[in-house]
Amino acid sequence: MAGQVVISAVAGAGFQMIFGDFIEVVLEALKNNSQFKPSLKRLADMLEEMAPNIKRIESFNRELDQPKQLEGLKGLVKKGNDLVSKCSKIHKYNYYKRPLYNKKLLKLGKDIRDHITRLQLQGIADTKEILLTQNSTLVAVKGVSSGVSLLNDQIGKLSMTLSNGGRVDSSKSYSNTILAGVCSPPLLKVDPVGLEIPLSDLRIKLLNDETSQHIVLSAPGGCGKTTLATALCQHGDVKGTHLLLETFFFSDSSDKFKSNIFFVNVPKLRNLMVIVKMIFQHKEFELPDFRSEEDAANHLERLFQQIGPDPILLVLDDVWPGSKSILDKLKFRIENYKILVTSRYEFPSFGSTYKLKTLNLADAMTLFQKFAFPLDQQSYAPDQEILEEMVKWCRGFPLVISVVGKSLCRKSAAEWRKRHRECSKPASILSDNEILDCLQSSVEAFNDDVVAKECFMDLGSFPEDERIPATTLIDMWAELYNLDEDNAIANLHELSDRNLIEVVVTRKDANEDDGSYNEHFVTQHDLLRELAIRGSNSGNIEHRKRLLLEIIENKIPEWLMEQDQLSIRAKLLSISTDEKFSSSWSTMQAPEVEVLLLNFRTEKYSLPEFMERMNKLKVLALHNYGFVPAELSNFPLLGSLSNLKRIRLEKVSIPSLFLTSMKWRKLEKMALVMCNIDQAFTKSTNKISDAFPKLVDLTIDYCNDLEELPTGFCDLVLLRKLSITNCHKLLALPEDMGNLLDLEVLRLNSCIELTGLPGTIGRLHKLQILDLSECLSVTELPEQIGQLHDLRKLYMIECSSCELPSSVENLVRLKEVIGDQETAMSWNRFKPCLPSLTIKVHKENNLNWLG
């Protein structure tokens, strides 16, 4: 009823009409969309509160013929209208979008409220009223007009500030870059040396050649196809962005394809329906339930017809020969629709082929020296003849150049001479196997570091073109090679330093000194993955160190079908299956397995029964790469894993028996990521401490149905690290939080509905790191916060509305506060009492890396 009154009150011309429509949209969404209810309720309340002043100012503007003071807010409200409408379309299973859009709604309300307070909207309305009554006296009008001119200027600045529509800028969503468009073009991370001419050629084909609707960019693996395609998508003429390519030949920016660039990886295990679902998810449409690949193609064609009339560019990266049928089904008769394919194969019947050549010697030398002799490091430099021979040995392949160059960085003269002697093959165009041989030499250059070499081999255990959670690798390596976590992390960086992997951090303020790698992911070039797999698959199956199974469409490997009760000695077992897998497992004996990786994509997944006999299993990771949380069957099998120490469950629905029947006496570390956990946590009558008596490290991330922690949660008295992040429905922490006396790290970032911290937090005398960034609903810290005498680091980014109690001056060991500008100002007044404190202002950067 209140909303209806407001709507009628503001109904009228101009901004009032727009504002009224906005309130109506918000109220309608509030009624029909429970997943955004708290955020929409706050927004509706705030809009109702400001409605009377909006009406008065609009009225005075008309009477006085003054410039419209609310023109900037008009743009904000219009775009806010679009934001609320988008929220209504978010599918209930779209775990990537829901937390981000909740944040956007909260940020929208916060921005409007803050600006209104700052500009004293009521005062502006009153001043306008004075102007109206004194209109008969020109002097008086001029006097008052000069008095409000400053406010006019401020509103002009406000208009510019609000021109983004109140939406959370992607550069501010540092903790949610994982939510970035799943088909956005990736960022160009390297200088594309030697690609100027191919870039120019492809640009002409895309922008000026109407006959080139389907283009195949073909070259052997490691030639730079993906880098070139990425550079093309980032070019100003294509997308309107200017990165490293500003210095190339094109300064005009026609921005032809705008936001209609879709960059999709097409590995062996990816079918057409998955590709189409990714594009629908990217465009924030509800995912259709496709009956077949033809049905999926029809849906996509209709989508592309709807999102016009702007031109559309579909980039299909790293397409394999078996995916030819996918290419044919994606040919649509749509004007200004183009497809760019990158592949080692040519697909002559699909479209015109552009063959990318390897680098010439000059460009190869330039690129090699970038990696072998970085400007900020001292390295031995061989004579020019040796250097040229080394570069020629790489045959102009950018991947080989980067890996070999990195492997020689900071190496001694003896190491250079040794590698030079290996360069005995005559220069020629390499086959894939010969490229792998070249890359293998850099892996062998680990010398006596056997563990690092084995860690590299383990990377073949994950599906192609999927990001690998760094924490999974750390857990694997810690148990397989008897390492502490710091040494496991050191191997991660060693591989990165040699360009054998790329470590991507999804949160800008993530500090590796804190020991948290939840925001770190690993990607790897497909040739390097092939190299790791080749090494792992050598020797008899029964005697391999790691066994890698890839099952496509229920086609079980022949060697597994032929042998009954096959017994293997591998310590690492990885099984990857696609969307069509029916969970029909063969019998296998794997008594020596210590690490089990199950990579799958189905909505229903049955755990293999042979797990029950894995008595030495220490690490279990279930990675669901599908779109919705999977229902697990055979879940009680996990209860038999008596030696399990680390477990990661990703995008699965965890049943209530998770706590009722599980007795993991040795489990120390658990991560639940993008899981449905409400049934497990709130429907169980058993205490969580009974199931996990030795748990010391718990991560709960993007579990969007988590509203409260289970009964007895704070009986996990051995916990040292607790990370509950991106859980946007979590309202409060248990009052007995102070029972976690051993807690050293507490991360709560992006729990946007969390309203505060319990006072008992002051009893956590061992707490060293506290992360409250983007806890937008926390308006004050408890007085007891000053009792955290061992607190060293505090994250408070996007916490400008959070008031600080005077007791924070007792945090004498606090060394760093990381926050935004407003938070820094709040802490500055306590600086005299905290001489060791450094206040760091978070720099906002665009980290939309996940395209």
Solvent accessible surface area in square Angstrom, and as a share of the most:
residue,aa,sasa,rsa
1,M,179,0.80
2,A,61,0.48
3,G,6,0.06
4,Q,120,0.53
5,V,88,0.51
6,V,19,0.11
7,I,42,0.21
8,S,78,0.50
9,A,45,0.35
10,V,0,0.00
11,A,61,0.47
12,G,28,0.27
13,A,68,0.52
14,G,40,0.38
15,F,4,0.02
16,Q,8,0.04
17,M,99,0.44
18,I,34,0.17
19,F,0,0.00
20,G,4,0.04
21,D,63,0.33
22,F,0,0.00
23,I,0,0.00
24,E,93,0.42
25,V,42,0.24
26,V,0,0.00
27,L,46,0.23
28,E,86,0.39
29,A,6,0.05
30,L,32,0.16
31,K,148,0.63
32,N,104,0.53
33,N,15,0.08
34,S,92,0.59
35,Q,26,0.11
36,F,0,0.00
37,K,115,0.49
38,P,56,0.35
39,S,1,0.01
40,L,0,0.00
41,K,98,0.41
42,R,98,0.36
43,L,2,0.01
44,A,3,0.02
45,D,67,0.35
46,M,16,0.07
47,L,0,0.00
48,E,44,0.20
49,E,138,0.62
50,M,9,0.04
51,A,4,0.03
52,P,80,0.50
53,N,26,0.13
54,I,0,0.00
55,K,95,0.40
56,R,71,0.26
57,I,0,0.00
58,E,5,0.02
59,S,37,0.24
60,F,20,0.08
61,N,4,0.02
62,R,123,0.45
63,E,114,0.51
64,L,24,0.12
65,D,132,0.68
66,Q,55,0.25
67,P,98,0.62
68,K,97,0.41
69,Q,10,0.04
70,L,7,0.04
71,E,85,0.38
72,G,7,0.07
73,L,7,0.04
74,K,40,0.17
75,G,26,0.25
76,L,0,0.00
77,V,2,0.01
78,K,103,0.44
79,K,74,0.31
80,G,0,0.00
81,N,31,0.16
82,D,81,0.42
83,L,2,0.01
84,V,0,0.00
85,S,43,0.28
86,K,77,0.33
87,C,0,0.00
88,S,63,0.41
89,K,115,0.49
90,I,9,0.05
91,H,37,0.17
92,K,124,0.52
93,Y,80,0.30
94,N,6,0.03
95,Y,14,0.05
96,Y,33,0.13
97,K,13,0.05
98,R,19,0.07
99,P,2,0.01
100,L,20,0.10
101,Y,3,0.01
102,N,3,0.01
103,K,7,0.03
104,K,30,0.13
105,L,1,0.01
106,L,18,0.09
107,K,19,0.08
108,L,0,0.00
109,G,6,0.06
110,K,28,0.12
111,D,29,0.15
112,I,1,0.01
113,R,114,0.42
114,D,49,0.26
115,H,19,0.08
116,I,35,0.18
117,T,99,0.58
118,R,144,0.53
119,L,13,0.07
120,Q,124,0.55
121,L,9,0.05
122,Q,84,0.38
123,G,30,0.29
124,I,7,0.03
125,A,0,0.00
126,D,60,0.31
127,T,26,0.15
128,K,6,0.02
129,E,74,0.33
130,I,81,0.41
131,L,4,0.02
132,L,63,0.31
133,T,103,0.60
134,Q,69,0.31
135,N,88,0.45
136,S,112,0.73
137,T,68,0.39
138,L,116,0.58
139,V,119,0.68
140,A,29,0.22
141,V,25,0.15
142,K,125,0.53
143,G,44,0.43
144,V,33,0.19
145,S,36,0.23
146,S,75,0.48
147,G,56,0.54
148,V,18,0.11
149,S,50,0.33
150,L,120,0.60
151,L,42,0.21
152,N,48,0.24
153,D,84,0.43
154,Q,62,0.28
155,I,10,0.05
156,G,37,0.35
157,K,141,0.60
158,L,14,0.07
159,S,31,0.20
160,M,152,0.68
161,T,82,0.48
162,L,3,0.01
163,S,63,0.41
164,N,60,0.31
165,G,0,0.00
166,G,6,0.06
167,R,87,0.32
168,V,20,0.11
169,D,54,0.28
170,S,62,0.40
171,S,23,0.15
172,K,64,0.27
173,S,8,0.05
174,Y,3,0.01
175,S,11,0.07
176,N,2,0.01
177,T,7,0.04
178,I,20,0.10
179,L,2,0.01
180,A,18,0.14
181,G,14,0.13
182,V,36,0.20
183,C,0,0.00
184,S,12,0.08
185,P,7,0.05
186,P,26,0.17
187,L,58,0.29
188,L,18,0.09
189,K,102,0.43
190,V,73,0.42
191,D,64,0.33
192,P,3,0.02
193,V,22,0.13
194,G,18,0.18
195,L,10,0.05
196,E,56,0.25
197,I,126,0.64
198,P,18,0.11
199,L,1,0.01
200,S,25,0.16
201,D,49,0.26
202,L,0,0.00
203,R,32,0.12
204,I,83,0.42
205,K,47,0.20
206,L,0,0.00
207,L,24,0.12
208,N,100,0.51
209,D,43,0.22
210,E,120,0.54
211,T,125,0.72
212,S,7,0.05
213,Q,57,0.25
214,H,28,0.13
215,I,0,0.00
216,V,0,0.00
217,L,0,0.00
218,S,7,0.04
219,A,7,0.05
220,P,46,0.29
221,G,2,0.02
222,G,2,0.02
223,C,2,0.01
224,G,14,0.14
225,K,17,0.07
226,T,60,0.35
227,T,37,0.22
228,L,0,0.00
229,A,0,0.00
230,T,5,0.03
231,A,1,0.01
232,L,0,0.00
233,C,0,0.00
234,Q,4,0.02
235,H,3,0.01
236,G,3,0.03
237,D,1,0.01
238,V,0,0.00
239,K,54,0.23
240,G,28,0.27
241,T,48,0.28
242,H,81,0.36
243,L,74,0.37
244,L,80,0.40
245,L,4,0.02
246,E,108,0.48
247,T,118,0.69
248,F,31,0.13
249,F,142,0.59
250,F,27,0.11
251,S,108,0.70
252,D,86,0.45
253,S,55,0.36
254,S,76,0.49
255,D,46,0.24
256,K,41,0.17
257,F,1,0.00
258,K,97,0.41
259,S,81,0.53
260,N,7,0.04
261,I,4,0.02
262,F,0,0.00
263,F,9,0.04
264,V,0,0.00
265,N,47,0.24
266,V,1,0.00
267,P,1,0.01
268,K,105,0.44
269,L,11,0.06
270,R,20,0.07
271,N,21,0.11
272,L,0,0.00
273,M,46,0.20
274,V,13,0.08
275,I,0,0.00
276,V,0,0.00
277,K,47,0.20
278,M,26,0.12
279,I,0,0.00
280,F,16,0.07
281,Q,9,0.04
282,H,30,0.13
283,K,48,0.20
284,E,33,0.15
285,F,69,0.29
286,E,106,0.47
287,L,34,0.17
288,P,28,0.18
289,D,132,0.68
290,F,17,0.07
291,R,204,0.74
292,S,44,0.28
293,E,39,0.18
294,E,98,0.44
295,D,11,0.06
296,A,0,0.00
297,A,9,0.07
298,N,73,0.37
299,H,45,0.20
300,L,0,0.00
301,E,47,0.21
302,R,117,0.43
303,L,4,0.02
304,F,1,0.00
305,Q,102,0.46
306,Q,126,0.56
307,I,28,0.14
308,G,28,0.27
309,P,130,0.82
310,D,49,0.25
311,P,20,0.13
312,I,3,0.02
313,L,0,0.00
314,L,0,0.00
315,V,0,0.00
316,L,0,0.00
317,D,6,0.03
318,D,16,0.08
319,V,2,0.01
320,W,35,0.12
321,P,63,0.39
322,G,76,0.73
323,S,9,0.05
324,K,59,0.25
325,S,55,0.36
326,I,11,0.06
327,L,1,0.00
328,D,63,0.33
329,K,56,0.24
330,L,0,0.00
331,K,76,0.32
332,F,13,0.05
333,R,239,0.87
334,I,27,0.13
335,E,152,0.68
336,N,58,0.30
337,Y,1,0.01
338,K,9,0.04
339,I,0,0.00
340,L,0,0.00
341,V,0,0.00
342,T,0,0.00
343,S,0,0.00
344,R,35,0.13
345,Y,82,0.31
346,E,70,0.31
347,F,16,0.07
348,P,113,0.71
349,S,83,0.53
350,F,5,0.02
351,G,24,0.23
352,S,47,0.30
353,T,47,0.27
354,Y,37,0.14
355,K,128,0.54
356,L,9,0.04
357,K,170,0.72
358,T,38,0.22
359,L,19,0.10
360,N,93,0.48
361,L,74,0.37
362,A,74,0.57
363,D,41,0.21
364,A,3,0.02
365,M,19,0.09
366,T,65,0.38
367,L,17,0.08
368,F,0,0.00
369,Q,70,0.31
370,K,96,0.41
371,F,36,0.15
372,A,0,0.00
373,F,42,0.18
374,P,29,0.18
375,L,191,0.95
376,D,122,0.63
377,Q,69,0.31
378,Q,173,0.77
379,S,33,0.21
380,Y,87,0.33
381,A,68,0.53
382,P,13,0.08
383,D,86,0.44
384,Q,104,0.46
385,E,122,0.55
386,I,34,0.17
387,L,10,0.05
388,E,55,0.25
389,E,67,0.30
390,M,0,0.00
391,V,1,0.01
392,K,95,0.40
393,W,17,0.06
394,C,0,0.00
395,R,21,0.08
396,G,4,0.04
397,F,0,0.00
398,P,27,0.17
399,L,22,0.11
400,V,0,0.00
401,I,0,0.00
402,S,11,0.07
403,V,0,0.00
404,V,0,0.00
405,G,0,0.00
406,K,57,0.24
407,S,1,0.01
408,L,0,0.00
409,C,8,0.05
410,R,133,0.49
411,K,54,0.23
412,S,66,0.42
413,A,29,0.23
414,A,56,0.44
415,E,20,0.09
416,W,2,0.01
417,R,125,0.46
418,K,85,0.36
419,R,2,0.01
420,H,48,0.21
421,R,166,0.61
422,E,72,0.32
423,C,22,0.13
424,S,92,0.60
425,K,94,0.40
426,P,110,0.69
427,A,74,0.58
428,S,61,0.40
429,I,128,0.65
430,L,8,0.04
431,S,59,0.38
432,D,51,0.26
433,N,99,0.51
434,E,64,0.29
435,I,0,0.00
436,L,9,0.04
437,D,58,0.30
438,C,3,0.02
439,L,0,0.00
440,Q,45,0.20
441,S,18,0.11
442,S,2,0.01
443,V,1,0.00
444,E,85,0.38
445,A,4,0.03
446,F,7,0.03
447,N,73,0.38
448,D,136,0.70
449,D,58,0.30
450,V,90,0.52
451,V,48,0.28
452,A,0,0.00
453,K,44,0.19
454,E,24,0.11
455,C,0,0.00
456,F,0,0.00
457,M,29,0.13
458,D,1,0.00
459,L,2,0.01
460,G,4,0.04
461,S,2,0.01
462,F,2,0.01
463,P,6,0.04
464,E,11,0.05
465,D,51,0.26
466,E,31,0.14
467,R,74,0.27
468,I,6,0.03
469,P,8,0.05
470,A,0,0.00
471,T,15,0.09
472,T,3,0.02
473,L,0,0.00
474,I,4,0.02
475,D,12,0.06
476,M,0,0.00
477,W,0,0.00
478,A,6,0.04
479,E,20,0.09
480,L,23,0.11
481,Y,51,0.20
482,N,140,0.72
483,L,36,0.18
484,D,87,0.45
485,E,53,0.24
486,D,109,0.56
487,N,77,0.39
488,A,0,0.00
489,I,21,0.11
490,A,56,0.43
491,N,14,0.07
492,L,0,0.00
493,H,56,0.25
494,E,53,0.24
495,L,0,0.00
496,S,31,0.20
497,D,70,0.36
498,R,22,0.08
499,N,41,0.21
500,L,1,0.01
501,I,10,0.05
502,E,70,0.32
503,V,31,0.18
504,V,14,0.08
505,V,50,0.29
506,T,9,0.05
507,R,7,0.03
508,K,96,0.41
509,D,19,0.10
510,A,28,0.22
511,N,47,0.24
512,E,69,0.31
513,D,129,0.67
514,D,14,0.07
515,G,34,0.32
516,S,15,0.10
517,Y,11,0.04
518,N,48,0.24
519,E,28,0.13
520,H,2,0.01
521,F,21,0.09
522,V,0,0.00
523,T,41,0.24
524,Q,32,0.14
525,H,71,0.32
526,D,17,0.09
527,L,0,0.00
528,L,4,0.02
529,R,35,0.13
530,E,41,0.19
531,L,1,0.00
532,A,0,0.00
533,I,39,0.20
534,R,90,0.33
535,G,28,0.27
536,S,4,0.03
537,N,55,0.28
538,S,75,0.49
539,G,59,0.57
540,N,102,0.52
541,I,27,0.14
542,E,54,0.24
543,H,107,0.48
544,R,42,0.15
545,K,130,0.55
546,R,11,0.04
547,L,0,0.00
548,L,31,0.15
549,L,9,0.04
550,E,71,0.32
551,I,1,0.01
552,I,61,0.31
553,E,75,0.34
554,N,61,0.31
555,K,142,0.60
556,I,32,0.16
557,P,32,0.20
558,E,135,0.61
559,W,55,0.19
560,L,9,0.04
561,M,122,0.54
562,E,131,0.59
563,Q,72,0.32
564,D,123,0.64
565,Q,90,0.40
566,L,7,0.04
567,S,59,0.38
568,I,1,0.00
569,R,155,0.57
570,A,0,0.00
571,K,97,0.41
572,L,2,0.01
573,L,0,0.00
574,S,3,0.02
575,I,0,0.00
576,S,7,0.05
577,T,1,0.01
578,D,8,0.04
579,E,48,0.21
580,K,96,0.41
581,F,8,0.03
582,S,74,0.48
583,S,21,0.14
584,S,72,0.46
585,W,54,0.19
586,S,25,0.16
587,T,57,0.33
588,M,2,0.01
589,Q,48,0.22
590,A,4,0.03
591,P,57,0.36
592,E,58,0.26
593,V,0,0.00
594,E,21,0.09
595,V,0,0.00
596,L,0,0.00
597,L,0,0.00
598,L,0,0.00
599,N,2,0.01
600,F,0,0.00
601,R,14,0.05
602,T,16,0.10
603,E,105,0.47
604,K,144,0.61
605,Y,3,0.01
606,S,22,0.14
607,L,0,0.00
608,P,0,0.00
609,E,113,0.51
610,F,7,0.03
611,M,0,0.00
612,E,88,0.39
613,R,98,0.36
614,M,2,0.01
615,N,96,0.49
616,K,94,0.40
617,L,1,0.01
618,K,62,0.26
619,V,4,0.03
620,L,1,0.00
621,A,1,0.01
622,L,0,0.00
623,H,1,0.00
624,N,2,0.01
625,Y,40,0.15
626,G,10,0.10
627,F,41,0.17
628,V,23,0.13
629,P,11,0.07
630,A,0,0.00
631,E,102,0.46
632,L,21,0.10
633,S,57,0.37
634,N,53,0.27
635,F,4,0.02
636,P,81,0.51
637,L,23,0.11
638,L,0,0.00
639,G,29,0.28
640,S,43,0.28
641,L,2,0.01
642,S,68,0.44
643,N,45,0.23
644,L,1,0.00
645,K,54,0.23
646,R,27,0.10
647,I,5,0.02
648,R,27,0.10
649,L,0,0.00
650,E,18,0.08
651,K,11,0.05
652,V,0,0.00
653,S,29,0.19
654,I,3,0.02
655,P,39,0.25
656,S,44,0.28
657,L,55,0.27
658,F,0,0.00
659,L,0,0.00
660,T,56,0.32
661,S,57,0.37
662,M,2,0.01
663,K,83,0.35
664,W,2,0.01
665,R,132,0.48
666,K,96,0.41
667,L,0,0.00
668,E,65,0.29
669,K,30,0.13
670,M,1,0.00
671,A,13,0.10
672,L,0,0.00
673,V,11,0.07
674,M,9,0.04
675,C,0,0.00
676,N,37,0.19
677,I,0,0.00
678,D,41,0.21
679,Q,98,0.43
680,A,0,0.00
681,F,3,0.01
682,T,52,0.30
683,K,120,0.51
684,S,17,0.11
685,T,133,0.77
686,N,50,0.26
687,K,101,0.43
688,I,0,0.00
689,S,22,0.14
690,D,65,0.34
691,A,0,0.00
692,F,0,0.00
693,P,51,0.32
694,K,109,0.46
695,L,1,0.01
696,V,27,0.16
697,D,23,0.12
698,L,0,0.00
699,T,11,0.06
700,I,0,0.00
701,D,21,0.11
702,Y,5,0.02
703,C,0,0.00
704,N,0,0.00
705,D,34,0.18
706,L,2,0.01
707,E,94,0.42
708,E,103,0.46
709,L,15,0.07
710,P,7,0.04
711,T,112,0.65
712,G,19,0.18
713,F,3,0.01
714,C,1,0.01
715,D,54,0.28
716,L,6,0.03
717,V,80,0.46
718,L,78,0.39
719,L,0,0.00
720,R,111,0.41
721,K,66,0.28
722,L,1,0.00
723,S,9,0.06
724,I,0,0.00
725,T,8,0.05
726,N,8,0.04
727,C,0,0.00
728,H,2,0.01
729,K,58,0.25
730,L,0,0.00
731,L,92,0.46
732,A,56,0.44
733,L,10,0.05
734,P,32,0.20
735,E,129,0.58
736,D,59,0.31
737,M,0,0.00
738,G,0,0.00
739,N,47,0.24
740,L,0,0.00
741,L,95,0.47
742,D,44,0.23
743,L,0,0.00
744,E,56,0.25
745,V,12,0.07
746,L,0,0.00
747,R,17,0.06
748,L,0,0.00
749,N,3,0.02
750,S,2,0.01
751,C,0,0.00
752,I,1,0.01
753,E,6,0.03
754,L,0,0.00
755,T,77,0.45
756,G,21,0.20
757,L,16,0.08
758,P,10,0.06
759,G,25,0.24
760,T,39,0.23
761,I,0,0.00
762,G,1,0.01
763,R,102,0.37
764,L,0,0.00
765,H,98,0.44
766,K,102,0.43
767,L,0,0.00
768,Q,67,0.30
769,I,20,0.10
770,L,0,0.00
771,D,1,0.00
772,L,1,0.01
773,S,0,0.00
774,E,7,0.03
775,C,1,0.00
776,L,29,0.14
777,S,11,0.07
778,V,4,0.02
779,T,78,0.45
780,E,106,0.48
781,L,6,0.03
782,P,23,0.14
783,E,100,0.45
784,Q,67,0.30
785,I,1,0.00
786,G,2,0.02
787,Q,79,0.35
788,L,0,0.00
789,H,93,0.42
790,D,22,0.12
791,L,1,0.00
792,R,77,0.28
793,K,19,0.08
794,L,1,0.00
795,Y,5,0.02
796,M,1,0.00
797,I,3,0.02
798,E,24,0.11
799,C,6,0.04
800,S,33,0.21
801,S,51,0.33
802,C,7,0.04
803,E,121,0.54
804,L,15,0.07
805,P,18,0.12
806,S,73,0.47
807,S,13,0.08
808,V,0,0.00
809,E,71,0.32
810,N,73,0.37
811,L,1,0.00
812,V,94,0.54
813,R,129,0.47
814,L,1,0.00
815,K,113,0.48
816,E,34,0.15
817,V,1,0.00
818,I,15,0.08
819,G,1,0.01
820,D,21,0.11
821,Q,107,0.48
822,E,92,0.41
823,T,3,0.02
824,A,5,0.04
825,M,126,0.56
826,S,36,0.23
827,W,1,0.00
828,N,79,0.41
829,R,158,0.58
830,F,12,0.05
831,K,76,0.32
832,P,111,0.70
833,C,64,0.38
834,L,1,0.01
835,P,113,0.71
836,S,68,0.44
837,L,4,0.02
838,T,66,0.39
839,I,32,0.16
840,K,92,0.39
841,V,55,0.31
842,H,22,0.10
843,K,146,0.62
844,E,91,0.41
845,N,58,0.30
846,N,82,0.42
847,L,33,0.16
848,N,43,0.22
849,W,20,0.07
850,L,17,0.08
851,G,19,0.18
